[in-house]
Each structure stands twice: as structure tokens, then as C-alpha cells.
Amino acid sequence: MSIFSRFSGGVKTGPVEYIIAGLGNPGKEYELSRHNAGFLCIDILANRTGFSTDRIKFRALTADTVINGHRCLVMRPQTYMNNSGEAVREAAAFYKIPPEKCIIIFDDIDIPFGALRIKRKGSAGSHNGVKSIVYHLGSDNFPRIKIGVGGKPHPNYDLKDYVLGIFSKDEQKVLKETMEKACDAVELIVGGDIDKAMQTCQLQGVKKENAEK
């Protein structure tokens, strides 16, 4: 069975079991920015699964779909990054989804470019979107899929400018592999096998200068 078959959505029955939220900022100007890695990963997941996040609900663009036999709400919060938790909280409260079944996908400047890290839970670190989710859910006990975008090129470089900077075409090619692996991880986590996701889907990443060759 191909990975595309395994991901294909089925008939939606029963309650929503999982929330899958990719983080980013709405607006054309942010579309390909580092901070929108979560949104970009949702795009790949949508292409593989055959859904579209075109329904506005919970202050997010959402899709109600089936992944690996489980009904999921996939969402892209439209609250801007720093208030991502508001949208996730509304959806989780409506569907009575506990934090441990809220899968959050986001960029991470603290791991190498192109790396992938899957965690069962943990602190928000320096990521304001994750801080917002921890605050609004009242818990840090939710799975997270971190997409490495690498650190600032120089200590004096403005962090906001860096995370809102646009991925080059060569960087996009490298990240596509990372995001495909992230989608594999989503399927495994939804299927109840986060341990396997952590064992088989994590990537070490590459030096950015190599990605630009």
C-alpha cells in the first residue's frame, strides 16, 4: 500500500478525535516565510490526503477529514502566530479534545535547518505560538512536530526579520523532504504510535550553506 493510499481520507463517522494545527501567519506576504513552516506542512498533508482547509471556523481555516482511520480537524489558525492558542483552545473545547490529542506543527530556530523533531510534550521554548497554546490549553502535554529552520545567520541579526524571511527555492526543496516526513509522523501519531514516529521520522537536518548549493 502506498503512502498516498494510507493517508487517503475515508468516510467521516463518529466524533473528531484529533486536532492537527499547523502554525503560521495569514497573508500573502508571509506565505513562504520561515515562521509559516507549519502552514506549508499542512499544504503537503492536504495534497497527500485530498482535503482543503477552506472552511472558516474557530478563527482558523479548517478541514474535517480522516487520517489513518481517525477523524481529525486540521486547522491553520488565522489569529497570527502569537495568538495561535486562541484558535486551538476554541476547537479543543468544542470537540472536547484533550491536549494530548492536539498535534502542533511549527518552525523551530533552535534545531538545524531541515531537521525534524517529534516530542510527546515539553516546554514552549522560545516559540511564541507554542507559548500561546500552552497558555490557552493550560497544559504543555501535547505532541509537537518541530521543523528546523536553523538559527539566525549572525547574533546581531533581528530575530523577527529572520523568522519572517522567505525560504529560497533551494531551501524549499530541502524542506519538502522534511515536511513529507512530518506528514508520516502525523499519520503515526494519529494511529497511536508516537514512539514509532519519534524513532523513524526524525531527521538530523543539514547546514544551510549545503542547501543553497
Backbone as a ProteinNet text record, in pm:
[ID]
protein_1_A
[PRIMARY]
MSIFSRFSGGVKTGPVEYIIAGLGNPGKEYELSRHNAGFLCIDILANRTGFSTDRIKFRALTADTVINGHRCLVMRPQTYMNNSGEAVREAAAFYKIPPEKCIIIFDDIDIPFGALRIKRKGSAGSHNGVKSIVYHLGSDNFPRIKIGVGGKPHPNYDLKDYVLGIFSKDEQKVLKETMEKACDAVELIVGGDIDKAMQTCQLQGVKKENAEK
[TERTIARY]
85.4	0	88.4	62	143.3	108.6	199.7	173.5	54.5	30.9	-83.6	-213	-214.4	-332	-355.7	-248.8	-263.4	-318.1	-287	-329.9	-468.5	-521.4	-643.6	-757.7	-834.7	-945.8	-1056	-1123.9	-1234.6	-1364.1	-1468.1	-1596.7	-1586.2	-1633.6	-1623.8	-1737.6	-1705.3	-1804.1	-1751.3	-1843.1	-1802.8	-1750	-1710.8	-1663.6	-1521.7	-1487.1	-1349.2	-1262.2	-1152.2	-1064.8	-937	-889.1	-762	-775.9	-698.9	-676.1	-533.2	-515.7	-382.5	-370	-285.4	-272.9	-133.6	-126.3	-1.7	0.3	111	116.7	179.5	134.3	187.1	111.6	137	68.9	-11.2	-135.1	-213.1	-159.6	-186.8	-144.2	-40.3	-53.3	34.2	180.8	205.6	343.9	418.6	345.3	408.9	410.5	352.6	323.4	442.2	559.2	677	783.1	739.4	835.2	869.1	981.6	1024	918.6	855.8	757.1	631.1	617.6	498.7	524.3	631	661.1	543.9	471.9	356.1	245.8	216.6	116.9	160.6	288.9	339.6	330.1	352.3	340.5	195.4	101.6	-40.3	-74.3	-12.7	-34.2	3.7	118.1	163.5	70.6	30.8	-62.6	-194.9	-240.5	-365.8	-354.7	-242.4	-222.3	-220.1	-157.1	-147	-279.4	-357.2	-479.5	-602.7	-595.2	-706.8	-811.5	-769	-862.9	-818.8	-902.4	-869.9	-912.8	-823	-857.2	-926.3	-1053.3	-1125.7	-1249.1	-1266.9	-1381.5	-1333.8	-1393.5	-1355.4	-1433.3	-1361.3	-1422.2	-1317.2	-1358.2	-1266.7	-1153.5	-1184.2	-1082.7	-964.5	-997.2	-895.8	-954	-866.2	-905.7	-896.9	-1005.5	-1012.1	-1056.9	-1032	-1083.3	-1118.4	-1231.4	-1274.6	-1246.4	-1148	-1104	-1069.9	-1037.3	-999.2	-854.7	-772.8	-632.7	-607.1	-557.9	-526.7	-645.7	-765.8	-886.5	-944.3	-887.1	-933.2	-980.5	-1094	-1148.8	-1069.7	-1023.5	-936.7	-987.6	-969.5	-986.7	-847.8	-822.6	-695.4	-718	-627.3	-652.1	-525.4	-548.9	-445.3	-498	-461	-511.4	-484.4	-586.1	-574.2	-560	-521.8	-511.1	-375.6	-288.1	-146.6	-77.5	49.3	125.4	111.7	128.9	135.5	6.2	-104.7	-234	-288.4	-200.3	-242.3	-326.2	-295	-365.4	-513.3	-553.1	-694.9	-776.7	-726.8	-797.8	-795.5	-679.8	-668.5	-758	-762	-845.6	-993.3	-1039.6	-1180.4	-1218	-1132.8	-1160.9	-1157.5	-1056.7	-1043.5	-1162.5	-1209.1	-1323.2	-1450.9	-1469	-1590.4	-1599.8	-1489.1	-1490.4	-1447.6	-1419.5	-1376.3	-1252.5	-1153.6	-1028.2	-925.7	-867.7	-766.3	-635.6	-549.6	-422.5	-339.6	-338.7	-254.3	-300.3	-415.8	-461.9	-466.2	-392	-372.9	-230.1	-214.9	-83	-47.5	63.1	101.4	228	223	335.3	385.8	516.7	567	716.5	763.7	905.1	984.1	1113.2	1198.1	1335.8	1373.3	1503.9	1615.4	1579.5	1679.6	1730.4	1680.2	1732	1777.4	1868.1	1927.3	1825.9	1861.4	1776.1	1750.3	1622.6	1584.9	1567.2	1597.9	1580.9	1433.4	1400.1	1263.8	1273	1197.9	1194.7	1049.2	1021.1	887.8	896.8	811.7	811.2	670.6	663.3	533.2	474.7	562.5	522.5	648.2	634.6	752.9	723.5	825.8	809.3	793.2	752.2	732.8	863.8	970.5	1096.5	1079.5	1136	1130.5	1018.6	931.9	831.2	702.3	669.2	553.7	421.1	411.8	288.7	262.7	367.7	354	328	390.9	363	214.7	155.9	13.8	-72	-34.1	-110.7	-100	19.9	38.4	-49.7	-50.7	-128.4	-278	-328.5	-473.1	-524.1	-441.9	-483.8	-459.7	-376.7	-343.8	-259.1	-183.6	-104.7	1.9	115.3	216.4	221.4	116.9	112.1	46.5	106	53.6	170.3	148.2	254.6	288.9	416.4	456.7	556.7	543.7	632.7	707.1	838.6	919.8	996.4	980.9	1050.9	1166.5	1287.4	1404.6	1427	1436.1	1468.5	1605.8	1673.5	1806.4	1803.1	1915.2	1924.6	1960.5	1964.1	1999.9	2140.7	2164.5	2297.8	2403.9	2361.4	2455.3	2384.1	2452.3	2387.1	2316.3	2369.2	2308.2	2191	2163.7	2054	1921.4	1828.8	1699.6	1619.8	1575.7	1505.5	1374.7	1300.7	1174.2	1197.1	1297.7	1329	1367.7	1438.3	1482.8	1365.4	1279	1170	1065.1	1057.2	962.6	1027.7	1156	1225.3	1174.1	1191.1	1136.3	1237.1	1188.4	1272.4	1314.7	1441.9	1487.3	1431.5	1439.3	1390.2	1467.1	1597.8	1677.2	1639.6	1613.8	1570.5	1436.3	1347	1215.5	1227.3	1323.6	1343.8	1384.4	1476.5	1520.9	1405.3	1330.9	1223.4	1107.7	1089.6	981.1	1001.2	1125.3	1154.1	1122.6	1161.7	1135.3	985.6	910.6	766.1	694.5	745.5	689.2	705.4	823	846.4	754.2	730.1	639.9	499.1	458.2	326.8	322	433.7	442.2	420.5	482.7	471.9	328.6	259	118.7	37.8	55	-20.6	7.4	133.3	169.4	113.1	121.3	70.9	-79.8	-150.9	-295.5	-331	-247	-268.6	-227.5	-183.3	-148.1	-6.4	82.7	219.6	321.8	316.1	409.9	553	568.9	704.1	768.2	692.9	746	775.8	689.5	713.4	846.9	873.7	999	1119.3	1098.2	1208.6	1239.5	1136.8	1155.5	1143.8	1086.7	1058.4	1151.3	1232.1	1316.3	1433.4	1466.9	1576.3	1678.5	1806.1	1914.3	1926.7	1884.6	1897.9	2031.6	2046.4	2168.7	2211.8	2338.9	2384.7	2321.2	2278.9	2207.5	2289.8	2420.9	2502.8	2499.6	2481.3	2471	2340.4	2234.6	2104.7	2102.4	2192.1	2189.3	2280.6	2348.6	2437.2	2357.8
-119.9	0	124.2	217.5	338.5	431.8	523.5	620.5	707.3	731.2	812.1	739.2	605.9	527.7	527.3	513	508	638.1	748.1	877.9	916.9	848.2	894.9	901.3	1008.4	1026.5	925.6	883.1	790.6	859.8	778.9	834.2	886	1007.9	1068.2	1017.2	935.5	885.4	906.6	918.9	938.3	1078.6	1105.3	1239.1	1265.9	1393	1431.6	1381.5	1313.7	1255.6	1335.2	1402	1474.3	1612.3	1704.1	1833.6	1833.5	1872.1	1887.2	2032	2107.2	2250.3	2284.2	2340.1	2394.7	2543.6	2594.1	2734.4	2822.4	2947.9	3044.3	3175.3	3263.4	3392.2	3399	3449.5	3465.1	3580.7	3577	3686.2	3641.7	3693.8	3656.2	3685.1	3794.3	3835.7	3737.5	3655.3	3560.8	3417.8	3397.1	3262.9	3167.4	3213.6	3126.6	3163.3	3223.6	3264.3	3147.1	3158.8	3054.2	3027.7	3134.5	3121.5	3049.1	3030.5	2964.3	2818.4	2760.6	2620.2	2529.3	2561.3	2480.6	2484.7	2603.7	2617.1	2538.5	2550.7	2483.1	2331.7	2282.3	2138.7	2093.2	2175.1	2142.5	2136.2	2222.3	2216.9	2080.2	2027.5	1896.6	1787.3	1794.9	1697.8	1700.7	1820.7	1834.8	1771.7	1793.3	1735	1582.8	1529.2	1383.9	1319.9	1388.9	1331.3	1366.7	1477.7	1516.7	1601.7	1684.3	1777.3	1919.8	2013.9	2155.4	2230.9	2310.6	2390.3	2517.8	2503.4	2616.9	2657.4	2596.3	2631.9	2718.1	2833.5	2923.6	2886.1	2843.2	2800.7	2813.2	2851.6	2866.9	2964.4	3070	3168.8	3100.6	3002.9	2927	2880.1	2848	2776.1	2628.5	2555.1	2418.6	2319.2	2192.7	2080.9	1968.2	1906.1	1789.4	1668.5	1586.4	1479.7	1354.8	1247.9	1121.9	1090.4	1068.2	1030.6	901.9	801.9	672.8	616.8	637.5	581.8	662	779.6	861.2	997.2	1039.3	1168.9	1281.1	1375.5	1483.6	1618.9	1717.8	1856.4	1911.6	1945.2	2006.9	2157.1	2234	2378.1	2461.2	2579	2681.1	2806.9	2830.5	2948.3	3077.2	3163	3291	3406.8	3376.9	3475.6	3545.3	3512.3	3547.1	3463.6	3441.3	3342.7	3357	3478.9	3496.9	3464.8	3452.1	3419.6	3285.4	3198.9	3069.2	2989.5	3003.2	2926	2956.8	3077.8	3112.8	3022.3	3001	2916.7	2770.7	2722.5	2582.7	2556.4	2648.5	2631.4	2621.5	2708.8	2707.1	2573.1	2523.7	2395.9	2281.4	2281.2	2173.7	2172.7	2291	2299.1	2250.6	2287.4	2249.8	2098.4	2037.1	1892.3	1808.6	1877.8	1809.7	1722.7	1783.8	1715.6	1747.1	1647.2	1674.4	1719.6	1789.2	1837.5	1728.8	1608.2	1501.7	1454.7	1503.5	1471.3	1595.8	1698	1818.1	1814.5	1788.6	1777.2	1912.3	1970.5	2105	2096	2158.2	2157.7	2300.9	2321.2	2458.8	2462.9	2583	2606.9	2613.5	2579.8	2586.2	2637.7	2751.4	2811	2747.4	2666.2	2608.6	2472.1	2422.3	2297.1	2323.7	2241.8	2270.2	2276.2	2352.1	2364.7	2226.9	2198.2	2071.1	1957.5	1981.4	1876.9	1861.5	1746.2	1720.3	1658.1	1714.1	1661.2	1638.5	1524.1	1492.2	1475.5	1545.1	1538.1	1507.8	1430.4	1396.5	1515.7	1593.2	1711	1791.4	1902.3	1979.7	2126.9	2202.9	2347.7	2412.6	2538	2612.2	2661.1	2662.2	2717.3	2865.2	2905.2	3046.8	3076	2977.6	2993.5	3054.2	3175.6	3246.4	3179	3115.1	3045.1	2929.2	2854.8	2741.7	2793	2903.1	2963.6	2994.3	3048.2	3081.8	2957	2848.2	2723.9	2666.3	2665.4	2618.7	2699.5	2830.7	2919	2889.9	2881.7	2868.2	2727.2	2626.5	2490.2	2460.3	2543.8	2520.2	2396	2359.5	2236.2	2240	2174.7	2156.1	2009.7	1934.3	1791.2	1762.6	1818.4	1792.4	1759.5	1667.4	1631.7	1748.7	1760.3	1867.6	1813.2	1863.1	1827.6	1955.2	1954.9	2074.8	2065.5	2166.7	2172.6	2271.2	2221	2305	2405.1	2531.5	2636.6	2697.2	2647.2	2696.8	2830.9	2866.3	2991.6	3110.3	3225.2	3348.3	3337	3396.5	3388.9	3464.6	3556.8	3636.4	3678.1	3679.1	3714.3	3849.2	3944.3	4077.3	4088.2	3980.9	3981.2	3985	4067.3	4080.5	3950.3	3894	3766.1	3773.7	3882.1	3896.8	3897.5	3971.1	3973.8	3835.1	3760.7	3627.9	3531.9	3521.9	3423.9	3464	3593.4	3637.2	3642.7	3604.2	3597.5	3480.6	3492.6	3395.5	3284.1	3158.9	3047.1	3063.1	3036.3	3034.9	2910.4	2905.9	2788.8	2663.5	2677.2	2561.6	2514	2607.8	2570.2	2499.5	2544.9	2482.1	2335.6	2306	2167	2077.7	2128.5	2051.7	2031.9	2138.5	2132.6	2043.9	2026.5	1939.1	1797.4	1748.7	1616.4	1612.6	1719.1	1727.4	1724.1	1799.1	1807.1	1678.6	1609.5	1478	1383.5	1387.1	1305.7	1348.4	1478.7	1529	1473.8	1461.5	1404.2	1256.3	1184.6	1045.8	1039.9	1134.6	1138.2	1164.2	1253.5	1281.1	1151.8	1075.4	950.6	855.4	841.7	751.4	797.8	927	980	961.3	992.6	974.5	827.1	738.7	595.4	543.6	632.7	593.9	545.4	574.1	523.4	637	725.2	836.7	787.3	676.6	622.8	587.1	523.6	490.1	616.3	717.7	844.1	903.8	899.6	954.9	872.2	742.8	654.4	661	678.5	662.3	790.1	894.4	1013.3	1131.3	1124.9	1239.2	1248.6	1370.1	1396.6	1485.2	1465.9	1542.3	1684	1704.4	1835.9	1853.4	1966.3	1995.1	2137.6	2166.3	2303.2	2383.2	2502.9	2582.6	2611.9	2625	2653	2536.5	2412.7	2297.5	2299.8	2347	2350.7	2449.8	2546.9	2654.7	2627.5	2512.6	2481.5	2437.8
0	0	0	-90.2	-97.8	16.2	43.4	149.6	116.1	-14.4	-54.7	-21.7	-40	-6.9	143.4	220.1	364.7	419.6	353.7	402.7	354.7	252.9	188.8	288.4	281.7	372.1	345.7	450.4	435.9	472.2	499.2	538.5	681.2	703.7	836.1	924.2	1021.4	1116	1257	1350.8	1489.1	1513.7	1636.6	1672.8	1623.8	1618.1	1589.8	1704.6	1670.8	1772.2	1793.5	1688.7	1694.9	1633.2	1684.9	1619.7	1568.2	1443	1383.2	1340.6	1407.9	1381.2	1330.8	1210.6	1159.1	1187.4	1241.2	1282.6	1175.2	1172.6	1077.4	1087.6	994.3	985.5	856.7	863.2	741.4	657.1	527.1	439.8	339.7	218.7	108.2	138.8	210.2	235.5	326.2	401.5	492.2	438	322.8	271.6	275.6	231.1	222.5	325.9	434.7	537.3	629.5	698.6	791.8	899.4	944.8	1051.3	1004	873.8	819.2	784.1	838.3	809.9	845.3	952	991.6	887.4	835	728	604.2	568.7	448.9	463.3	583.5	607.1	591.8	636	618.3	469.9	388.7	243.3	187.2	230.4	181.8	231.7	357.5	412.4	334.8	300.4	224.9	86.3	20	-113.2	-107.2	-5.6	7.5	45.8	126.1	180.4	97.7	26.2	-58.8	11.2	106.4	169.2	141.9	179.3	162.9	287.4	342.7	461	414.2	377.9	318.9	399.5	515.1	598.8	714.2	730.4	839.7	964.1	1065.4	1191.4	1301	1419.6	1533.6	1501.8	1426.5	1386	1315.6	1233	1160	1027.3	933.9	813.5	847.7	828.2	878.6	772.2	801.6	722.3	818.5	795.2	871.3	783.3	820.8	732.5	812.9	742.3	806.9	770.6	871.6	852.4	928.9	858.3	919.5	997.7	942.5	1003	1117	1145.8	1257.1	1207.3	1257	1216.9	1283.3	1202.9	1250.9	1203.9	1288.3	1245.2	1217.6	1092	1053.4	1047.8	1105.5	1112.3	1093	1034.7	1022.6	1091.4	1216.6	1287.8	1210.4	1207	1137.3	1235.1	1356.3	1464.3	1467.4	1372	1373.5	1481.9	1457.4	1533.4	1684.2	1735.3	1880.5	1953.8	1880	1941.5	1893.5	1847.8	1794.3	1893.7	2021.1	2123	2131.7	2091.8	2098.3	2006.4	1884.8	1788.6	1831.9	1876.4	1918.3	2038.1	2132.8	2252.2	2214.6	2123.7	2084	2021.5	1932.8	1867.2	1967.6	2054.9	2153.1	2249.1	2289.5	2380.1	2310.9	2185.7	2112.3	2095.5	2056.3	2030.5	2151.7	2263.9	2386.5	2360.9	2295.5	2263.6	2373	2437.8	2540.5	2475.4	2550.9	2493.6	2427.7	2484.8	2429.3	2291.3	2245.6	2110.4	2021.7	2061.4	1978.8	1924.2	1796.6	1733.5	1672.9	1714.7	1670.8	1585.4	1467.4	1373.1	1358.9	1377.5	1375.5	1343.2	1310.8	1282.5	1412.6	1403.8	1523	1483.3	1540.1	1508.8	1590.3	1689.7	1779.7	1734.6	1622.7	1567.1	1423	1370	1238.8	1125.5	1024.5	906.4	845.3	817.9	757.6	855.7	983.7	1085	1119.3	1174.2	1220	1358.1	1451.3	1586.6	1626.8	1684.4	1733.5	1884.1	1956.2	2102.2	2151.6	2257.3	2317.3	2392.5	2455	2531.5	2560.4	2632.3	2667.6	2676.3	2708.8	2722.5	2585.4	2586	2461.2	2402.6	2484.5	2436	2402.4	2289.2	2250.5	2151.3	2124.6	2019.6	2075.4	2030.2	2084.3	2051.2	1935.2	1901.5	1996.3	2027.5	2120	2261.5	2299.4	2430.6	2443.8	2337.9	2339.1	2356.2	2289.1	2300.2	2440.9	2497.9	2635.8	2730.3	2712.3	2799.8	2788.8	2664.6	2645.7	2672.1	2651.6	2686.5	2834.1	2896.7	3036.7	3055.4	2951.2	2956	2847	2874.6	2769.7	2726.5	2764.6	2738	2601.9	2495.9	2361.3	2268.7	2172.6	2079.5	1988.3	1957.9	1866.9	1766	1643.6	1533.4	1495.5	1521.2	1500.9	1369	1286.6	1158.6	1172.1	1161.6	1182.5	1070.7	1107.1	1008.5	1036.7	1140	1170.9	1242.2	1301.1	1375.7	1288.9	1351.1	1279.9	1221.3	1104.6	1044.3	1123.1	1207.8	1287.1	1415.7	1529.6	1656.6	1655.4	1576.6	1572.7	1476.2	1403.1	1306.6	1382.4	1339.1	1406.7	1392.9	1505.3	1503.3	1425.3	1443.3	1371.9	1221	1177.1	1034.1	984	1068	1025.6	1008.5	1109.7	1100.8	997.3	967.6	864.8	726.6	718.7	590.7	507.3	376.4	282.2	254.2	249.5	209.4	64.1	35.1	-104.7	-173.6	-305	-379.4	-340.6	-320.1	-280.5	-140	-51.5	83.6	79.4	-7.8	-19.7	-60.6	-148.7	-192.5	-75.5	6.5	123.3	221.3	243.6	342.5	298.6	168.6	122.9	177.1	175.8	230.8	380.4	450.2	593.3	620.6	541.6	564.1	524.5	424.9	391.8	510.5	573.8	692.7	807.4	816.9	919.8	899.1	773.4	743.5	781.1	758.4	804.1	955.8	1025.3	1171.3	1215.4	1144.4	1176.8	1172.1	1064.9	1050	1165.8	1202.5	1310.8	1444.6	1471.7	1598.3	1608	1498.9	1496.6	1516.4	1464.9	1483.4	1619.3	1707.1	1843.3	1861.2	1764.9	1772.9	1767.1	1865	1867.2	1889.3	1959.8	1980.2	1846.5	1758.2	1626.6	1546.9	1559.4	1490.3	1534.1	1664	1716.1	1672.4	1651.8	1612.9	1463.6	1380.5	1235.4	1153	1208.1	1126.5	1152.8	1256.8	1288	1189.8	1151.3	1058.5	1127.3	1091.2	1154.9	1100.3	977.3	917.2	847	780.9	703.8	732.3	701.3	710.3	597.8	627.7	528.4	405.4	424.1	306.9	207.6	261.2	171.6	95.4	160.6	93.9	-19.9	-15	-115.4	-232.7	-234.2	-345.7	-467.9
[MASK]
+++++++++++++++++++++++++++++++++++++++++++++++++++++++++++++++++++++++++++++++++++++++++++++++++++++++++++++++++++++++++++++++++++++++++++++++++++++++++++++++++++++++++++++++++++++++++++++++++++++++++++++++++++++

